[in-house]
């Protein structure tokens, strides 16, 4: 079977985010990427290894 014989719906089902990625790739620029980075950085928290261990143990229980 050749690539040209594949059903286009099958290709879309393998990569369902392809269309969204195409839109984002066209609309993303340095300013937007910096805003995304700032939003992600604002949500980061710092915890000690001990606190992380305690939270992991609690999650396992």
N, C-alpha and C positions, 0 to 999 in steps of 0.2 A: 504494500500500500504506500503510495506517495503522499507527501505533505499536502499536495493540492487536492487529494481525495478526502482529506479529513473534513468532517462537519465543523463549521465555524462554532456551533454551540458547544461542541466538545472542547475546543480550544478555550472558550470563555469559561467553561466549568473548571478547567485546570488552573486558570488565573482569574478568579472572579474580581480581583481588585485592580485589574489592568486599566479599566476605564477611569476609575477614581484616581489612580496614580497618574494617568495622562493629564487629567485636569489639574491635579496638584503640581505636577512638574512644570506646567505652563504658568501657573499663578505664583509659584514660589520665587521669591527673590531674596536678596540679602537682608532686607528689612524684615520681611515676614519670618525668615529663619531665625533672626535674632530675637524676635518676639516669642517664637516657639521655645527657643533656648531659655529665655528669661522666665517663661511660665513653668517650664520643667524645673529649673533651678529653684524657683520660689517654693515648689512643693517638696523639695528634698529636705530630709531631716537628718540630723547627725545623732547617732546613738553609739554608746560604747559597746565593745565586744561582749561585755557581761550582760548588758541589757538585751542585746540581740540574742544571746544564748537563752536568757530567761524567756523572751518572747517565743523563741522556737520551741522550747520545752512546753510552754503553755499551749502552743498551737498543736503539739503532738498529743496532748491530753485531751 
